[in-house]
Amino acid sequence: MKAGIFTLDTGLYKAKKESAATAALKRMLEQVGFEVKAAGALPEDKKVLSVVLERLSDTGAVDLILTTGAVGVEESDCAPDVVADISDRLLPGIPEAVRAYNLRYSKRAILDRSAAGIRNNTLLVNLPGKAKAAKESLEFILPELVHVVEMLRK
């Protein structure tokens, strides 16, 4: 199984730095058998994110793409819009479950607009931007993500 992980943060992208969230998610995915083929920071730009996710999905380069950040209510929070726009099928239960899980820790989870979907047998999932929240969210849904990836690879 192959994965890509991208943190949407224009400042990190310009500084060419990896986020704490990306590093944590990479370790978690590797522990369950994923090979992380692409990882890093991307600008909070709808067009850039669309091109990257489409290219990775359409070429079969990865089976799973996780994004962190850019899931809120600000103008630059484009991750959910991109996933909704480019997916062949949406999986609303994934972000609904993550929001419900995160409500135990913060009422601000109601402002999270994360999305999940499938494009050309690649699973796309938005996670929160904060490293702790992204890690805890992935821990919560990881068994189901593995199951979906395995189903899509048949």
N, C-alpha and C positions, 0 to 999 in steps of 0.2 A: 504494500500500500504506500502511496506517495502523497505528500501533502505540501501545501504552500501556506505561509503565515505572513500576514501583512498588518502592520500598525499604521493607521492613517493619522499622520501628524506631520504637517508641513515643516515645522521647526526641526524635528528629528531627521526628516528627509534631507533638508538643506545641510544639516550638520553631518550627514552620512553616519548616523549613530543607530544602533539597535535598541529597541525599547526593552524594558524589563518584562513587559507582557510577552513580547515575541520570544524572548529567551525562556521564560517559564513554560509557555505553551509548547515550544519545541521539545523541551525535556519530557513533558508529559506524553506527547505524541510518540516520541521515540521509545518510551517505555512500553507502549502497547503495540509496537511493531511498524510504525510509520517511518518512512524515510523522508525527511524534509528536504525537498528539492529546491524550494525557493522561499526566502524569508527576508524581511527587512521593512523599512519604513517607506511609505508612499505619501505624496502630498494629498491633502484633503481636496481632491479635484475629481469631479464626477467622470469626466472624459478619460483621464489617466487611469482611474480605477476600472472603468468599463473595459478599456483596451487590455489591461493586464489580466483581469479575470476571464474575459472572453478568450484571449490567446491561450491561457493555461488550460481552460476547459475544452476548447475546441480542438486542441492538439492532443489531448489525452495525457498531457505532461504530469498531471496530478489527479488524484481521486477525491481529494478534500482540500478546500481552501477556507481558512479561518481569517477573518479580519477582526481587528480590535480598534475601538475608537470610532469617532464620527457617526455615532448612533443616536445622538440627542436631538435637540430642537433648534440648534443654531443653523444659520444659512449654510455653513460649510459641512454640516453633518450629512454626508451624502451616501454612506455605506448602505443603508437600508434601501434607498432609492435605486442604487445600481443593482443590487441583488434582485429586487423586484422587477426591474426593467429587463434584465438579461436572462432571467431564469425561464426554463421551459415549464417548470412546475414549482409552485411554492410549497413549503412545508411549515405552515404557521404554528404548528404545535411545538416546534423546537424553541423559537423565541418566546412563545407564551409560557412555556415551562420555565425557561431561564428567568423571565421577569417575575413569575410567581415565586420562584426560589429566592431571588434577590430581594424581594419585598420583605423578607424576614430580617434583612439587615438595614434596609434604607427605603423610605417611602419614595425617594427619588427614582426608584426603579420604574415607577409609572411613566416617567418621561423617556424611557428607553424605547426607541423605534426599531430595534433590531429586526432583521428578516433572515430567512433561510430558504434555500431553494436548490433545485437541481438543474444543471445545464450540461447537456451531452454526457450524462452519467458522472458528472463531477458534482459533489455536494458542496454548497456554498453556505457558510454560516457567519453571521456577525456576532461578535462578543463585545462586552463593555471595554472601554479604553483603559481603565485603571488595572494595573497588573494583578492586584489581589482579586478584584471582581472577575477579571477574565479567567484567571486560574481556577477560582471556585466554580465559576459557571461551567468551564470545560470539565472539571471533575464530575459535576452533576450529570452532564449529558454524554460524556465520552463513550460509555458502553453502547448507547443508542447510535451514536455517530459511526462507530465501528460496524455495527450491524447494518446500517444503511449503506455504507461503503462496500461492505461485502456483498450485499444484495445487488448493487449497481454494477459490480465487477463480474457478475455471472454471465 
